[in-house]
Amino acid sequence: MKYVSEAITGILITSLFLAACAKVGAPTGGVRDSEPPRYVGGEPENRSTHFSGKEINFWFDEYIQLKDLNKELMISPPLEEKPDVRIREKGIRIERRRRCHAFGSKVSVGIELRH
């Protein structure tokens, strides 16, 4: 009988410790991040001329997320064929699928990210 009461006491004490440690609810998080990521570099460099590569890369100082790529990434002039755009951690890669006149040496192409 003594062992049964000790076992029950041990189970109750363990249950109280476990119940006190776990709290149900969403984590509070931290301070809301209100500043957009900062541009830290890219390939080709900003304002480059005579670019003949197949891909364009942008790097930022923090991880990025785009909710609606069609609304947040603007390429001007519009391209005949949509490029392959990939978001990778702290960067964006824009890769054209085939040679496109809009990325030619005589055309200025503007790329804008909106948030």
N, C-alpha and C positions, 0 to 999 in steps of 0.2 A: 504494500500500500504506500509505503514511503517513497518508493521509486516512481510510482504512478503520479503522485502529487508533485514530485520534483520535475518529472517530465512535462506535466501540464504547465507548471510554473515557467519552465524554460521555454516552452512553445509560446506562451502568452507574452513573455518578455521579448522574445525574438520577433513576434508579430507586431508588437508596439514599435520596435525600432524600425522595422521595414516600412510600416505604415507612415511613420513620421518622416522618412527620407523621401518618399515618392509623393509628388504633388501633381495632380492632374490639371492641365491647362496649357495654353500656348506660351512659349517663351516671350518675355517682354522685349527682347532685342536691345538695340541701342538707340543712339540719336539718329534721327532720320537724315539720310544722305541727300542733301538738296543741291549739291554741286555736280555738274556733269563731269565725266572723265576728261582729263586733259590730254591733248595730242602730244606725244613725245617723239614721234619720228615716223618715217615710212620709206618705202621704195616704190617708185623713184622719189627723190627728194621733192619737197614742195616747190612749185614753180619751175620744175624741170622742163627742158625743151628737147625735141627730137627723141622722144620715148618710143622705142620699138619693141619693148618687152610684151609678154603675154599676161602678166599679172601685176596688180597694184596692191601694196600692203600698207596698212595703217596700224600704228601701235599707240596704246593709251596707258596712262598711269594706274589704271584699275580695271577690273573685269567689266565687260560691257554686256548689255542686253538690249536687243531691239525687238519691240513687240510686233510691229508691222513693217517689215522690210520695204514694202512698196511705198509706204508713206514716209518713212524716215530716211531712206537713202535715195538721193536725187542725183542723177547723172545727166548733164546737159552738154551738148545736144543729146536728145534721146537716141539710144542705140537701136539698130535694126533688130538685133537679137539680144535678149537679156543675158547679161554675164552671169557666171556662176559666183555667187557671193557666199562666203563662209565666215562665220564668227568663231574665233578660236581664242578662248580665254581673254587676253587683253588686246586682241587685235581683230582686224577685218581684212579678209583677202578677197579681192575682186579679180576674177580670172575670165578672160574672154575665151569663148569656145573655139572661135576661128578668127582669122584675120578680118578685122572690121575697119572700114574707112574712117570711122569716127575717132579711132585711136591713132590715126596716121600722123605724119610729121607736120602737116600743114593745118591741122585743126586743133583749136584749144578746147580742152574738155574740162568741165567743172564737175567736181564731186562734192556734194554737200550732205552732211549728216544733221538731221533735225531731231529734236527730243521733245 
